[in-house]
Amino acid sequence: MTKERRTVRLDPETEEQIVELAKRMKIPVSSVIRIFISDGLSKFDRRYESFIERLDRIEKVMHMTHTMAAAGVAAVLLPDGVGHRLSSSAAEQFRSRVDSSVYFGSGIKSGHDNGAFTTEDEDVSAN
């Protein structure tokens, strides 16, 4: 296996730490650097995978929330008496989705009231 040569610039303190560690471990400085790079890459991969998994879960929750919000809006816009023409299972499903949208909406409002959606660094009104 051939190895590529790279030049890395280090501040004097970092260089000193690496040299001292190499002396203590009785291995070459280049081996210490390769160990740190390998360890850093493996941690990066795990963090990235974890981030993608969380992002997927957020996407599913957002989709469900949008669906329930739409059901809530539809419930408000339905004329009186329309619910009586739905089958009992469809009406129950509709009521359940409306209840869920109210539940999630109150959680979102609570988060908003507690400042979870505020940013100090940027103006999000332009988005």
ZATI-733712 format. One record per residue (C-alpha): z, x, y. Coordinates in Angstrom, 1 decimal, always signed. Each point is the difference from the previous one (the first is absolute). Layout:
// residues N
R      w      u      v
R      Z      X      Y
...
***
This chain:
// residues 127
R      w      u      v
R   +0.0   +0.0   +0.0
R   -1.0   +1.4   +3.3
R   +2.2   -0.4   +3.0
R   -1.1   -0.6   +3.6
R   +1.5   +2.2   +2.7
R   +1.3   -1.8   +3.1
R   +1.6   +1.3   +3.1
R   +3.2   -1.7   +1.2
R   +1.8   +0.8   +3.2
R   +3.8   -0.3   -0.2
R   +2.6   +0.3   +2.7
R   +2.3   +3.0   -0.4
R   +3.0   -2.2   -1.2
R   -2.0   -1.7   -2.7
R   -1.5   +3.3   -1.2
R   +3.5   +1.5   -0.2
R   +1.3   -3.0   -2.0
R   -2.9   +0.3   -2.4
R   +0.4   +3.7   -0.5
R   +3.8   -0.3   -0.5
R   -0.6   -2.8   -2.6
R   -2.6   +2.1   -1.8
R   +2.5   +2.9   -0.2
R   +2.7   -2.2   -1.3
R   -2.3   -1.5   -2.6
R   -1.5   +3.4   -0.8
R   -3.6   -1.4   +0.3
R   -2.9   +0.7   +2.4
R   -0.1   -1.6   +3.4
R   -3.3   -1.6   -0.9
R   +1.7   -1.7   -3.0
R   +2.6   -1.5   +2.2
R   -2.6   -1.3   +2.3
R   -2.0   -1.5   -2.9
R   +3.2   -1.7   -1.3
R   +0.6   -1.6   +3.3
R   -3.6   -1.1   +0.4
R   +0.0   -1.5   -3.5
R   +3.3   -1.8   +0.5
R   -1.1   -1.3   +3.4
R   -3.2   -1.4   -1.4
R   +1.7   -1.8   -2.9
R   +2.5   -1.6   +2.5
R   -2.9   -1.0   +2.3
R   -1.8   -1.7   -2.9
R   +3.1   -2.0   -1.0
R   +0.6   -1.0   +3.6
R   -3.6   -1.0   +0.4
R   +0.0   -2.1   -3.2
R   +3.2   -1.7   +1.0
R   -1.4   -0.7   +3.5
R   -3.1   -1.6   -1.6
R   +2.1   -2.1   -2.3
R   +2.1   -1.3   +2.9
R   -3.1   -0.7   +2.0
R   -1.4   -2.0   -2.9
R   +3.2   -2.1   -0.2
R   -0.1   -0.6   +3.8
R   -3.6   -1.1   -0.3
R   +0.9   -2.6   -2.7
R   +2.9   -1.3   +2.0
R   -2.1   -0.2   +3.2
R   -2.7   -2.0   -2.0
R   +2.7   -2.3   -1.3
R   +1.5   -0.4   +3.4
R   -3.4   -0.8   +1.6
R   -0.6   -2.7   -2.7
R   +3.4   -1.5   +0.6
R   -0.4   +0.1   +3.7
R   -3.3   -1.8   -0.3
R   +1.7   -2.7   -2.2
R   +2.6   -0.4   +2.7
R   -2.6   -0.4   +2.7
R   -1.8   -2.5   -2.2
R   +3.2   -2.0   -0.6
R   +0.5   -0.3   +3.7
R   -3.6   -1.1   +0.6
R   -0.2   -2.6   -2.8
R   +0.1   -3.6   +1.2
R   +2.9   -2.1   -1.1
R   -0.5   -1.5   -3.5
R   -2.4   +2.6   -1.3
R   +2.8   +1.4   -2.3
R   +0.1   -3.3   -1.9
R   -3.6   +0.5   -1.1
R   +0.7   +3.3   -1.7
R   +1.0   +0.2   -3.6
R   +3.7   +0.6   -0.4
R   -0.5   +3.5   -1.3
R   -2.4   +0.9   +2.9
R   +2.4   -1.5   +2.5
R   +2.9   +2.0   -1.5
R   -2.0   +3.2   +0.1
R   -0.9   -0.7   +3.6
R   +3.7   -0.7   +0.9
R   +1.0   +3.2   -1.8
R   -2.5   +2.1   +1.9
R   +1.1   -1.5   +3.3
R   +3.6   +0.7   -0.8
R   -0.9   +3.6   -0.9
R   -1.9   +0.5   +3.2
R   +3.0   -1.3   +2.0
R   +2.3   +2.4   -2.0
R   -2.3   +3.0   +0.6
R   -0.6   -1.0   +3.6
R   +3.8   +0.0   +0.7
R   +0.2   +3.5   -1.5
R   -2.8   +1.2   +2.2
R   +1.7   -1.6   +3.1
R   +3.3   +1.6   -0.9
R   -1.7   +3.4   -0.4
R   -1.7   -0.5   +3.4
R   +3.2   -1.0   +1.6
R   +1.7   +3.1   -1.4
R   -2.7   +2.2   +1.5
R   -1.8   +0.9   -3.2
R   -3.4   -0.5   +1.6
R   +0.6   +1.8   +3.3
R   -1.5   +3.4   +0.8
R   +1.0   +2.2   +2.8
R   -2.9   +2.4   -0.2
R   -3.0   -2.3   +0.2
R   -1.2   -3.3   +1.5
R   -0.9   -2.2   -3.0
R   -1.1   -2.9   +2.3
R   -3.5   +1.6   +0.1
R   -0.4   -0.3   -3.8
***
